[in-house]
Amino acid sequence: MGLITLKTFYHSFEAHILKTKLENEGIACCIFDETMMGLYPIFSSPIGGIKLKINEQDLNKVTVLMEQWESED
């Protein structure tokens, strides 16, 4: 199983907030293309934003967690 993109962002702080919440739940995740967006924000559309990736096997657990967090807000 490989990495899949869970969500894309255009502001790195949003990606880091979700990354921290997931890591606190024991879910490994990585942020991709953050540096490119910082250096070349004009390329946000071709790059596709800042990507938060998780292991494919964690998708069901992450989906449940995100639904819980959304219902709490």
C-alpha distance (Angstrom), angle and dihedral (degrees) to the residues before:
residue distance angle dihedral
M1 . . .
G2 3.75 . .
L3 3.75 141.1 .
I4 3.79 120.8 -70.0
T5 3.78 129.8 -168.7
L6 3.77 108.8 -107.0
K7 3.79 97.6 -178.5
T8 3.78 141.4 -15.2
F9 3.79 126.9 -134.7
Y10 3.77 138.1 -171.9
H11 3.82 94.6 -155.4
S12 3.79 119.1 57.6
F13 3.80 94.6 -146.5
E14 3.83 90.1 63.7
A15 3.80 90.7 52.5
H16 3.78 91.4 48.9
I17 3.81 93.1 49.9
L18 3.81 91.9 55.0
K19 3.81 91.6 41.6
T20 3.81 90.6 54.4
K21 3.81 92.5 48.0
L22 3.80 91.3 50.8
E23 3.79 93.9 46.0
N24 3.82 89.3 50.9
E25 3.82 86.2 58.5
G26 3.82 90.9 51.6
I27 3.80 96.4 -103.3
A28 3.79 117.2 137.8
C29 3.80 114.3 -136.4
C30 3.78 139.9 161.8
I31 3.78 136.2 -151.5
F32 3.80 117.3 -133.2
D33 3.81 131.4 -166.5
E34 3.81 94.9 12.7
T35 3.79 92.7 127.1
M36 3.80 93.4 47.6
M37 3.80 90.9 51.9
G38 3.79 90.4 49.1
L39 3.79 93.8 49.2
Y40 3.81 98.2 38.0
P41 3.82 110.6 22.6
I42 3.80 89.0 163.7
F43 3.82 87.5 70.6
S44 3.80 94.3 57.8
S45 3.81 93.1 116.0
P46 3.82 98.2 47.6
I47 3.81 91.7 43.2
G48 3.78 91.9 45.8
G49 3.78 97.6 -131.0
I50 3.78 131.4 -84.0
K51 3.79 109.9 -36.0
L52 3.79 127.1 -146.8
K53 3.79 108.3 -156.7
I54 3.79 129.9 -166.7
N55 3.78 135.4 -179.6
E56 3.78 109.8 -84.0
Q57 3.82 90.7 -126.8
D58 3.84 90.1 61.9
L59 3.81 95.1 55.6
N60 3.82 97.1 99.7
K61 3.81 92.9 48.2
V62 3.80 92.0 46.9
T63 3.81 92.0 48.3
V64 3.82 90.7 54.3
L65 3.81 91.9 47.1
M66 3.79 93.2 49.4
E67 3.80 91.3 49.7
Q68 3.81 89.5 51.8
W69 3.80 92.0 49.6
E70 3.82 92.0 48.6
S71 3.81 91.8 50.7
E72 3.82 90.2 50.7
D73 3.82 92.6 55.0
